[in-house]
Protein backbone atom coordinates (compact mmCIF):
# COMPACT_ATOMS: atom_id res chain seq x y z
CA UNK A 1 0.00 0.00 0.00
CA UNK A 2 1.36 3.41 -0.97
CA UNK A 3 2.08 5.81 1.90
CA UNK A 4 0.33 8.93 0.58
CA UNK A 5 2.05 12.27 1.25
CA UNK A 6 0.91 14.95 3.69
CA UNK A 7 2.07 18.52 4.26
CA UNK A 8 1.67 20.66 7.38
CA UNK A 9 3.94 23.67 6.73
CA UNK A 10 1.11 26.18 6.37
CA UNK A 11 3.47 29.14 6.26
CA UNK A 12 5.28 27.94 3.16
CA UNK A 13 2.04 26.99 1.43
CA UNK A 14 0.62 30.47 1.95
CA UNK A 15 3.80 32.46 1.37
CA UNK A 16 4.39 30.86 -2.00
CA UNK A 17 0.78 30.68 -3.17
CA UNK A 18 0.98 26.93 -3.64
CA UNK A 19 -2.04 25.86 -5.72
CA UNK A 20 -4.63 24.17 -3.51
CA UNK A 21 -7.44 21.88 -4.57
CA UNK A 22 -10.32 22.46 -2.18
CA UNK A 23 -12.55 19.37 -2.21
CA UNK A 24 -15.21 20.82 0.11
CA UNK A 25 -18.70 21.48 -1.25
CA UNK A 26 -19.24 24.72 -3.22
CA UNK A 27 -21.28 26.27 -0.42
CA UNK A 28 -18.36 25.81 1.98
CA UNK A 29 -15.87 27.21 -0.51
CA UNK A 30 -18.05 30.28 -1.11
CA UNK A 31 -18.04 31.10 2.60
CA UNK A 32 -14.26 31.14 2.86
CA UNK A 33 -11.14 29.76 1.21
CA UNK A 34 -7.59 30.85 0.35
CA UNK A 35 -6.35 32.99 -2.56
CA UNK A 36 -4.55 30.11 -4.31
CA UNK A 37 -7.39 27.61 -3.82
CA UNK A 38 -9.70 26.23 -6.51
CA UNK A 39 -12.88 24.37 -5.74
CA UNK A 40 -12.90 20.81 -7.11
CA UNK A 41 -15.45 19.22 -4.77
CA UNK A 42 -15.83 15.58 -3.91
CA UNK A 43 -19.52 16.17 -3.07
CA UNK A 44 -21.88 18.80 -4.38
CA UNK A 45 -24.03 20.83 -1.98
CA UNK A 46 -27.00 18.48 -2.10
CA UNK A 47 -24.89 15.35 -1.64
CA UNK A 48 -23.08 16.95 1.29
CA UNK A 49 -26.41 17.82 2.95
CA UNK A 50 -27.96 14.36 2.69
CA UNK A 51 -24.77 12.53 3.64
CA UNK A 52 -24.27 14.85 6.59
CA UNK A 53 -27.81 14.12 7.77
CA UNK A 54 -27.20 10.36 7.44
CA UNK A 55 -23.96 10.73 9.43
CA UNK A 56 -25.79 12.58 12.19
CA UNK A 57 -28.61 10.07 12.38
CA UNK A 58 -26.84 6.75 11.73
CA UNK A 59 -23.09 7.28 12.02
CA UNK A 60 -20.03 7.23 9.80
CA UNK A 61 -20.42 3.81 8.20
CA UNK A 62 -23.96 4.58 7.05
CA UNK A 63 -22.81 7.95 5.70
CA UNK A 64 -19.97 6.33 3.73
CA UNK A 65 -22.34 3.74 2.29
CA UNK A 66 -24.73 6.47 1.14
CA UNK A 67 -21.84 8.42 -0.36
CA UNK A 68 -20.74 5.44 -2.42
CA UNK A 69 -24.32 4.92 -3.56
CA UNK A 70 -24.67 8.54 -4.68
CA UNK A 71 -21.25 8.55 -6.31
CA UNK A 72 -22.37 7.08 -9.65
CA UNK A 73 -19.98 6.06 -12.42
CA UNK A 74 -20.89 9.22 -14.33
CA UNK A 75 -20.16 11.47 -11.35
CA UNK A 76 -16.96 9.59 -10.58
CA UNK A 77 -15.71 10.04 -14.15
CA UNK A 78 -16.44 13.77 -14.03
CA UNK A 79 -14.61 14.18 -10.72
CA UNK A 80 -11.61 12.22 -11.98
CA UNK A 81 -11.39 14.45 -15.04
CA UNK A 82 -11.44 17.64 -12.95
CA UNK A 83 -8.86 16.34 -10.46
CA UNK A 84 -6.55 15.09 -13.20
CA UNK A 85 -6.77 18.42 -15.02
CA UNK A 86 -5.89 20.29 -11.82
CA UNK A 87 -2.91 18.00 -11.18
CA UNK A 88 -1.62 18.41 -14.73
CA UNK A 89 -1.90 22.19 -14.56
CA UNK A 90 -0.48 22.36 -11.02
CA UNK A 91 2.02 19.55 -10.45
CA UNK A 92 3.10 21.25 -7.21
CA UNK A 93 -0.48 21.43 -5.90
CA UNK A 94 -1.94 20.11 -2.67
CA UNK A 95 -5.48 19.20 -1.61
CA UNK A 96 -7.57 19.74 1.48
CA UNK A 97 -11.09 19.39 2.88
CA UNK A 98 -12.49 20.94 6.05
CA UNK A 99 -10.47 19.03 8.66
CA UNK A 100 -8.13 16.94 6.54
CA UNK A 101 -10.36 13.96 7.16
CA UNK A 102 -12.59 11.64 5.22
CA UNK A 103 -13.28 13.73 2.12
CA UNK A 104 -9.70 14.74 1.39
CA UNK A 105 -8.32 11.29 2.21
CA UNK A 106 -10.91 9.66 -0.03
CA UNK A 107 -10.04 12.03 -2.86
CA UNK A 108 -6.32 11.48 -2.35
CA UNK A 109 -6.74 7.69 -2.33
CA UNK A 110 -8.92 7.62 -5.45
CA UNK A 111 -6.51 9.92 -7.31
CA UNK A 112 -3.66 7.57 -6.42
CA UNK A 113 -5.51 4.37 -7.32
CA UNK A 114 -7.33 5.51 -10.45
CA UNK A 115 -5.08 8.24 -11.82
CA UNK A 116 -1.67 7.32 -10.39
CA UNK A 117 -1.40 10.84 -8.95
CA UNK A 118 0.01 11.22 -5.43
CA UNK A 119 -1.10 14.71 -4.44
CA UNK A 120 -0.10 15.81 -0.91
CA UNK A 121 -2.92 16.31 1.59
CA UNK A 122 -2.87 19.31 3.93
CA UNK A 123 -2.90 18.01 7.49
CA UNK A 124 -5.75 19.53 9.46
CA UNK A 125 -7.36 20.92 6.29
CA UNK A 126 -9.07 24.25 5.91
CA UNK A 127 -9.86 24.59 9.62
CA UNK A 128 -6.22 24.30 10.68
CA UNK A 129 -4.99 26.77 8.06
CA UNK A 130 -7.74 29.23 8.95
CA UNK A 131 -6.79 29.07 12.65
CA UNK A 132 -3.14 29.53 11.69
CA UNK A 133 -3.98 32.72 9.77
CA UNK A 134 -6.11 34.14 12.58
CA UNK A 135 -3.35 33.53 15.13
CA UNK A 136 -0.69 34.98 12.83
CA UNK A 137 -2.72 38.12 12.13
CA UNK A 138 -3.17 38.79 15.85
CA UNK A 139 0.53 38.23 16.49
CA UNK A 140 1.74 40.29 13.53
CA UNK A 141 -0.65 43.16 14.22
CA UNK A 142 0.75 43.40 17.76
CA UNK A 143 4.42 43.01 16.92
CA UNK A 144 4.75 44.86 13.61
CA UNK A 145 5.93 48.45 13.32
CA UNK A 146 3.01 50.20 11.60
CA UNK A 147 2.83 53.64 10.03
CA UNK A 148 -0.47 55.09 8.79
CA UNK A 149 -0.92 57.32 5.78
CA UNK A 150 -3.73 59.84 6.19
CA UNK A 151 -4.99 62.81 4.22
CA UNK A 152 -8.06 64.48 2.80
CA UNK A 153 -10.32 62.59 0.44
CA UNK A 154 -8.79 62.51 -3.02
CA UNK A 155 -5.29 63.42 -1.88
CA UNK A 156 -3.81 60.33 -3.54
CA UNK A 157 -3.12 58.16 -0.51
CA UNK A 158 -3.56 54.86 -2.31
CA UNK A 159 -1.38 55.93 -5.24
CA UNK A 160 1.38 56.99 -2.86
CA UNK A 161 0.96 53.92 -0.68
CA UNK A 162 1.61 51.55 -3.57
CA UNK A 163 4.91 53.22 -4.45
CA UNK A 164 6.39 52.35 -1.06
CA UNK A 165 8.55 49.24 -0.55
CA UNK A 166 6.62 47.82 2.42
CA UNK A 167 2.88 48.41 2.31
CA UNK A 168 -0.42 46.59 2.65
CA UNK A 169 -3.31 47.95 0.61
CA UNK A 170 -6.32 47.12 2.78
CA UNK A 171 -8.75 48.69 0.32
CA UNK A 172 -7.48 46.56 -2.54
CA UNK A 173 -7.84 43.42 -0.44
CA UNK A 174 -11.36 44.54 0.52
CA UNK A 175 -12.17 45.47 -3.12
CA UNK A 176 -13.65 48.73 -1.88
CA UNK A 177 -12.46 52.33 -1.62
CA UNK A 178 -13.63 52.54 1.97
CA UNK A 179 -16.45 55.06 1.72
CA UNK A 180 -20.12 55.60 0.96
CA UNK A 181 -19.17 55.97 -2.71
CA UNK A 182 -16.40 53.38 -2.61
CA UNK A 183 -18.14 50.25 -3.89
CA UNK A 184 -16.52 48.55 -6.86
CA UNK A 185 -18.25 46.63 -9.63
CA UNK A 186 -16.28 43.46 -8.88
CA UNK A 187 -17.93 43.11 -5.47
CA UNK A 188 -16.29 42.42 -2.10
CA UNK A 189 -14.85 39.23 -0.61
CA UNK A 190 -16.55 37.52 2.30
CA UNK A 191 -15.41 38.57 5.76
CA UNK A 192 -13.50 35.30 6.09
CA UNK A 193 -11.72 35.71 2.76
CA UNK A 194 -10.87 39.32 3.61
CA UNK A 195 -9.27 38.23 6.89
CA UNK A 196 -7.43 35.35 5.22
CA UNK A 197 -5.97 37.58 2.52
CA UNK A 198 -5.08 40.31 5.00
CA UNK A 199 -3.20 37.84 7.20
CA UNK A 200 -1.35 36.45 4.18
CA UNK A 201 -0.37 39.99 3.15
CA UNK A 202 1.21 40.52 6.58
CA UNK A 203 3.04 37.19 6.36
CA UNK A 204 4.49 38.09 2.97
CA UNK A 205 5.57 41.56 4.03
CA UNK A 206 7.24 40.32 7.20
CA UNK A 207 8.88 37.44 5.38
CA UNK A 208 10.36 39.86 2.82
CA UNK A 209 11.57 42.38 5.42
CA UNK A 210 11.16 41.26 9.02
CA UNK A 211 12.03 44.56 10.73
CA UNK A 212 10.64 46.97 8.14
CA UNK A 213 7.93 49.48 8.92
CA UNK A 214 4.65 48.50 7.23
CA UNK A 215 2.72 51.38 5.72
CA UNK A 216 -1.09 51.24 5.81
CA UNK A 217 -3.76 53.70 4.80
CA UNK A 218 -5.76 55.02 7.74
CA UNK A 219 -9.09 53.19 7.63
CA UNK A 220 -12.30 53.10 9.61
CA UNK A 221 -13.75 50.10 11.38
CA UNK A 222 -15.33 48.93 8.13
CA UNK A 223 -14.15 48.98 4.54
CA UNK A 224 -17.46 48.68 2.79
CA UNK A 225 -19.15 45.57 4.15
CA UNK A 226 -16.07 43.94 5.67
CA UNK A 227 -14.76 44.75 9.13
CA UNK A 228 -11.10 45.44 9.85
CA UNK A 229 -10.15 42.79 12.47
CA UNK A 230 -10.10 44.21 15.98
CA UNK A 231 -6.50 43.16 16.60
CA UNK A 232 -5.41 45.32 13.66
CA UNK A 233 -7.71 48.19 14.62
CA UNK A 234 -6.14 48.21 18.10
CA UNK A 235 -2.67 48.52 16.59
CA UNK A 236 -3.77 51.17 14.08
CA UNK A 237 -5.35 53.29 16.84
CA UNK A 238 -1.87 53.81 18.30
CA UNK A 239 0.31 53.88 15.18
CA UNK A 240 2.15 57.07 14.17
CA UNK A 241 0.89 58.84 11.07
CA UNK A 242 2.02 60.86 8.09
CA UNK A 243 -0.29 63.42 6.52
CA UNK A 244 -0.44 63.73 2.74
CA UNK A 245 -1.26 67.24 1.53
CA UNK A 246 -2.78 68.01 -1.86
CA UNK A 247 -4.55 70.98 -3.40
CA UNK A 248 -8.30 70.97 -3.91
CA UNK A 249 -7.83 71.13 -7.68
CA UNK A 250 -5.58 68.06 -7.63
CA UNK A 251 -8.04 66.20 -5.45
CA UNK A 252 -10.99 67.01 -7.69
CA UNK A 253 -9.10 65.74 -10.74
CA UNK A 254 -7.94 62.59 -8.96
CA UNK A 255 -11.45 61.87 -7.67
CA UNK A 256 -12.94 62.51 -11.10
CA UNK A 257 -10.54 60.04 -12.67
CA UNK A 258 -11.37 57.30 -10.16
CA UNK A 259 -15.08 57.78 -9.53
CA UNK A 260 -16.18 59.01 -12.94
CA UNK A 261 -13.87 57.88 -15.75
CA UNK A 262 -12.66 54.58 -14.33
CA UNK A 263 -15.79 53.55 -12.44
CA UNK A 264 -18.09 54.34 -15.36
CA UNK A 265 -15.86 52.29 -17.64
CA UNK A 266 -16.03 49.35 -15.20
CA UNK A 267 -19.83 49.48 -15.19
CA UNK A 268 -19.97 49.53 -18.98
CA UNK A 269 -17.49 46.65 -19.31
CA UNK A 270 -19.43 44.46 -16.88
CA UNK A 271 -23.04 45.41 -17.66
CA UNK A 272 -22.64 46.36 -21.36
CA UNK A 273 -25.75 48.20 -22.58
CA UNK A 274 -27.03 48.51 -19.01
CA UNK A 275 -23.80 50.10 -17.82
CA UNK A 276 -24.95 53.72 -18.06
CA UNK A 277 -28.19 53.11 -16.17
CA UNK A 278 -26.51 51.07 -13.45
CA UNK A 279 -23.79 53.67 -13.03
CA UNK A 280 -26.40 56.42 -12.61
CA UNK A 281 -28.29 54.29 -10.08
CA UNK A 282 -25.05 53.69 -8.20
CA UNK A 283 -24.50 57.43 -7.72
CA UNK A 284 -28.12 58.16 -6.77
CA UNK A 285 -28.29 55.38 -4.19
CA UNK A 286 -25.07 56.39 -2.54
CA UNK A 287 -26.11 60.02 -2.39
CA UNK A 288 -29.17 58.86 -0.46
CA UNK A 289 -26.87 57.12 2.03
CA UNK A 290 -25.42 60.44 3.15
CA UNK A 291 -28.73 62.33 3.06
CA UNK A 292 -29.08 62.45 6.84
CA UNK A 293 -25.64 63.97 7.25
CA UNK A 294 -26.19 66.47 4.46
CA UNK A 295 -29.53 67.72 5.67
CA UNK A 296 -32.56 68.27 3.46
CA UNK A 297 -31.56 71.53 1.77
CA UNK A 298 -28.01 70.53 0.98
CA UNK A 299 -29.09 67.04 -0.11
CA UNK A 300 -31.49 68.55 -2.65
CA UNK A 301 -28.79 70.86 -4.02
CA UNK A 302 -26.32 67.98 -4.33
CA UNK A 303 -28.95 65.73 -5.94
CA UNK A 304 -29.81 68.39 -8.51
CA UNK A 305 -26.14 68.82 -9.34
CA UNK A 306 -25.76 65.04 -9.59
CA UNK A 307 -28.53 64.79 -12.18
CA UNK A 308 -26.88 67.50 -14.25
CA UNK A 309 -23.53 65.76 -13.90
CA UNK A 310 -24.87 62.35 -14.92
CA UNK A 311 -26.69 63.75 -17.93
CA UNK A 312 -23.69 65.75 -19.13
CA UNK A 313 -21.22 62.90 -18.65
CA UNK A 314 -23.24 59.94 -19.91
CA UNK A 315 -24.80 61.66 -22.89
CA UNK A 316 -22.05 64.06 -23.97
CA UNK A 317 -18.91 63.15 -21.98
CA UNK A 318 -18.85 66.68 -20.61
CA UNK A 319 -16.80 66.78 -17.41
CA UNK A 320 -17.53 70.19 -15.89
CA UNK A 321 -20.78 69.33 -14.10
CA UNK A 322 -19.23 66.33 -12.34
CA UNK A 323 -16.23 68.39 -11.32
CA UNK A 324 -18.55 70.93 -9.73
CA UNK A 325 -20.30 68.15 -7.80
CA UNK A 326 -17.02 66.63 -6.63
CA UNK A 327 -15.74 70.00 -5.46
CA UNK A 328 -18.97 70.51 -3.50
CA UNK A 329 -18.60 67.13 -1.84
CA UNK A 330 -14.92 67.53 -1.07
CA UNK A 331 -14.87 71.12 0.12
CA UNK A 332 -18.19 71.50 1.91
CA UNK A 333 -18.87 68.00 3.20
CA UNK A 334 -15.80 65.79 3.47
CA UNK A 335 -13.15 68.35 4.38
CA UNK A 336 -14.91 69.62 7.53
CA UNK A 337 -15.45 66.01 8.60
CA UNK A 338 -11.81 65.19 8.01
CA UNK A 339 -10.61 68.24 9.94
CA UNK A 340 -12.68 67.12 12.91
CA UNK A 341 -11.27 63.60 12.74
CA UNK A 342 -7.70 64.82 12.35
CA UNK A 343 -8.02 67.03 15.41
CA UNK A 344 -8.59 63.90 17.52
CA UNK A 345 -5.31 62.31 16.44
CA UNK A 346 -3.05 65.20 15.48
CA UNK A 347 -0.53 64.29 18.18
CA UNK A 348 0.26 61.10 16.26
CA UNK A 349 1.26 62.92 13.05
CA UNK A 350 5.03 62.66 12.59
CA UNK A 351 5.28 64.48 9.27
CA UNK A 352 3.10 66.23 6.74
CA UNK A 353 3.79 67.34 3.22
CA UNK A 354 3.05 66.71 -0.43
CA UNK A 355 3.84 63.49 -2.27
CA UNK A 356 7.46 64.35 -3.06
CA UNK A 357 8.19 65.52 0.49
CA UNK A 358 6.74 62.35 2.00
CA UNK A 359 8.73 60.12 -0.35
CA UNK A 360 11.95 61.89 0.71
CA UNK A 361 11.00 61.72 4.38
CA UNK A 362 10.10 58.03 4.19
CA UNK A 363 13.54 57.12 2.85
CA UNK A 364 15.09 58.45 6.05
CA UNK A 365 12.34 57.16 8.34
CA UNK A 366 12.69 53.57 7.14
CA UNK A 367 16.31 53.55 8.22
CA UNK A 368 15.37 54.24 11.84
CA UNK A 369 14.28 51.61 14.37
CA UNK A 370 10.58 51.86 15.19
CA UNK A 371 8.87 50.53 18.32
CA UNK A 372 5.80 48.50 17.33
CA UNK A 373 2.42 49.18 18.89
CA UNK A 374 1.68 47.47 22.20
CA UNK A 375 -1.26 45.11 22.34
CA UNK A 376 -4.35 46.08 24.28
CA UNK A 377 -3.86 49.86 24.38
CA UNK A 378 -6.43 51.97 22.56
CA UNK A 379 -5.87 55.47 21.31
CA UNK A 380 -7.94 58.32 22.66
CA UNK A 381 -10.20 58.81 19.64
CA UNK A 382 -13.36 60.63 20.62
CA UNK A 383 -15.77 60.67 17.73
CA UNK A 384 -18.79 62.86 17.18
CA UNK A 385 -21.84 60.53 16.96
CA UNK A 386 -22.78 62.12 13.65
CA UNK A 387 -19.58 61.03 11.96
CA UNK A 388 -18.13 57.69 10.93
CA UNK A 389 -14.37 57.33 10.66
CA UNK A 390 -14.75 55.50 7.35
CA UNK A 391 -16.93 58.12 5.70
CA UNK A 392 -14.73 59.21 2.83
CA UNK A 393 -15.78 59.74 -0.76
N, C-alpha and C positions, 0 to 999 in steps of 0.2 A: 504493500500500500504506500502510495506517495505521501510524504510529509509535506503538506501544502504550506506555503510561506505566509508569514504574518509580519506586520510592521507596526511599531508603536511610537516611533519618533515623530510626534505630531508637529514639533517645531520645524523640522526639515521639510515635511510634507507641505506645510503652509507657507514657509519662506520661499520655496521654489515652485510654488503653484503646480505641484504634481497633479496630473489629471486624475480625477476620482470618479469612479462609477458608483453612483448612489442607487442601490437596488430597493430602496423604500418605495412605497406607493406614491403616486403623483401628489396626492393631497398632503402627505408629509413633506415632500420636497418643496412644495409651494410655500409652506409655513416657514421653512428655514433650511439653508444648506450652506455650501462654501463656494467661493468664487470660481474655483477650478473644477467644480463638480458638475456632472451631467446625469440626468435621471434616466436610468435604464432598469425599470422596476422588475422584480420577480413577480409581484402580484399587482393587479390594478386595484383601484379604490374599492370596487364592489367585492372582489375576491378577498381583499384584506379585511373588509367589514364582516363578511360571513364566516371567514376562518377565525377571526378574532372572537366572534360570538361563540363558535364551537369550542374554542380553547377555554373560554371562560366557563362554559356550561359543562364540558365533558373532559377537559384536560388536553395535554399536548399530543398524545397519541391519536386521539380522535381528530384533532385539528390537522395533523400531518396527513392523515388518511383522506380527509376532505380536500386538502390542498392537492394531493396527487390525483384525486378524482376530477377536480376542476382544471388541472393542468393538462389539457388535451394535447394530442400530437400536433395539432395546428398551432396552438399557443406556444408549445415547447419549441417548435421550429422557428417561430417568429422571435422568441426570446434569444435563442441561440444565434440567430443572424445579427441581432442588435449587439449582443455581447462580443461576438467575433469581430464585428466592424469596429467597435470601440477599441478592442485589444490591438487590432491592426493599425489603427490610427494613433494609438497611444501605448506603445510597447512598454513604457515606463509607468503605466497607470496602476492604480490600486482600486479596491472595491470596499464598500462598507454598507451596513444596514443601520438600524437604530442603535443596537447595543453590541454589534459584532457577534450576533448569535445565530439563530437558526436560518434566517433568510440569506445572510451573506455567506454562511458556511455551505448552505445548499447550493447557492449560485457558484461559489468557488469550486465545489466538488463536481458539479455538472459540467462546468467549463473545462475542468481537467479531464474528466472521463470522456466527454463527447467531442471536445474541440482540441484537446491536448494543449490547453493554455493554462499555465500556472500563474494566475494573477494574485499578488499579495492581498491579504485581507487586513484591514485596519482593526487592530485590537481595541475593543471597547466601542467601536463604531462612532456614529454621529454624536451620541450622548457624551462620550468621553472627550471628543475633540471640542465640542461646544463648551463643556466645563473648563477645559484647558484654556480656551480663548477668554472666557469670562474672568478666570483667575488672573491670566496674564494682563488683561486690560486694567484690572484693579491695581495690580502691582506696578505696571508701567505708568499709569496715571499718577500714582503716588511718588514714584522715584525719578521720573523724568524731569529734566529742566525745561519748562515751557515758557514761551514768550508769545503774547497775543498781539495781533495786528488789529487795530481799530481805526475808525475814521467814518466820516459822514457817508451816507448812502451815495453810491456812484463814484466814490473817490478812487476806485480801482484796486481795492484790497485783494481781491482774488487774483487779478493779473500780476500784482506784485508778489503775492504769496508764492505763486508757482514758478517764480524766477529764483527763489531761494534754494540753497542746497539741501536743507533739512526741513521739510514742511509736511503737514497732513491737511489735505483739503476736505474738511468735513462736509461742505456743501456738495462737492462732487460725489462723495460717497453716498450722501443722502439723496442725490439727484433732485436738488431743490436749492433755490437761491436764498432760502431762509427768511422769507417775508410773506406778507399778504399777497403780493404779486409774483412770488418766486416760484410757483409751480412750473414744472417742465412737462413737455408733451410725453416724454418717455415714461413718466410715472415714477413713484418712489419704491424703494425696496421695503420688505417687511421690517418690523422692528428687529427681529432676530438677525436677518441678513445684514442690516445696518450695523448692528453691534459686532457681528462676526468680521465684517470687512474693516471696521474701524480698529478692532483689535489686531488684525493682520497688518494693517498699515503701521501701527506702532511697532510691531515685531520687526517689520522690514526696516523701518527707520533706525531702530536701535541696533539692529544687526549690522547695518551699514556704517553707523557711527555711534558707538555706545555712549560717549560722553557729550555728544553734540546737543545744542539747544534745539528743540523742536518748535517751529513756528506754526501757530494756529490762528485762524481768523476768530475774532471775538464773536461768539454765538449766544443765542438765548437758550432757554431750556429745551425748546423744540426747534427742529429744522423742518418746517412743513409738518407732516404727520408723525415723524419719528422723534423720539426723545433722546437727547444727549445723555448717556449713562451718568448716574449721579456721581460715581467715582471720578469721572472726568470733569463734571461740573464743579465739584469741590476743589479740584486742582486749579481749574481755570479761574475760579473766584479769587484766588490769591496770586495768580501769575502776574509778573510785570508786563507792561504794555508799551507799544510804540504807536504813535498817532500819525496816520497818513493824512497829509493836507493836500487839497486840490481845489481849484477854482470852481465856482458854480457853473461856468460855461463848459469846463472840461467834464464836469459831472453830468450835465445835461446830455452832452454828446455821447458819453460812455453809456449812460442809461438808455438813450435812444437806440444805440447800436445793439444792446443786449435784449431790451424788452420790446422793441419795435421791429427792427430789421431781422435779427436772428430768430426771435421767437415766432414772428409771423411766418418766416420761411419754414420753420419746423412744423407749424400747424399745416401749412400747405403741402409739405412733403408727406406727412402722415395721413392727413384727411382728404387730400386731393381737392376735388371740387367743393367740398364742404369746409375747406381750410379757412376761408375768409369769415364765414359765419361763426365757426367755432372760436376763432381768434377774437372776434368782436364780443361773443358771449363771455369768453374768459375775462376780458377787461371789465365788462359790466358787472359780472358776479363778484369780482374781487373789489371793485369800488364799493359795492354794497357792504362788504365785510368791514370796511372802515367807516361806514356811515355814522355809527354812534360817536366815534371819536371826532369826526369832522363837524358834526352838528348839522341841522337841517339846511340852513342857508348856504353854508359852504359846500355841503354835499351836492346841492342842486347846481351850484356854479361849476363844480368839478365835473358833474355828470353831463352838463350841457357842453362843456369844453371837450369831454371825452367823445361825445357823439360827433362833434365837428372834426375831431382828430381822426376818428375811425373812418368817417366818410372821405376825408381828404386823402388819407393814406391808402385805404383799400381801393378806392375808385381811381385816384389820380397819382398816387405815390408822392403826394405833396407832404413835406415833412414839418412845415412850420407849426401847424396846429398841435401836433403831438409834442413838439418841443415846448410850446407854451404850457401844455398840461404838465409835462414833466417838471418844468421850472416851478410851477405852482405847487406841485406835490413836494418837491425837494425843499424849496425855500420856506414855504409857509406851513408845512405839515411835519415833514421828517426832521428838518434841521432843529426846530425848537425841541422836539422830542429827544434828539440825540444830545443836544446841549445839556438837557436835564440829566440824562443817563451818565454822560461824561463827568458831570459835577460830582456824582457819587463815587467815582473811582479815579479821580484825577491824580491822587497821590501815588497811584501805581504806574503812571506814565513816565517812562525813562527818557524818551526822546520823541520829538515831533518834527516833522518836516515833509517836504515833497518826496516824490519817488526817488530821485537821484540822491537826495540827502540821506534817506533811509538806507539805500543800498550801500553807500559809503560807511555809514555808521554801523551797519550790520557786519561788515567785514572785520571791524575792530572788535565788536561785541562778541562775536563767535570765538574769538581767541581767548576770551576771559573765562575763568571758571564760574559757573552759575550754581547756586544752591537750589535744588529742586523744591517744589512745594511740599509742605508737610501734610500728611493725611489728617483729616478730621477737623481742620480749621477752616471756617467759612469767612469770606470777606464781609465787610460791613456795607452791604448794598441795599440801601433803603429805596424801594421803588414806589412811585406814585401809583395807586390802584388803577388809575386810568390808562396806564402805559404797560406794554409788554416789552421785555428786553429784546425780543426777536422781531419787533415790528419795524422792519426796514422795507424799502421798496422791492 
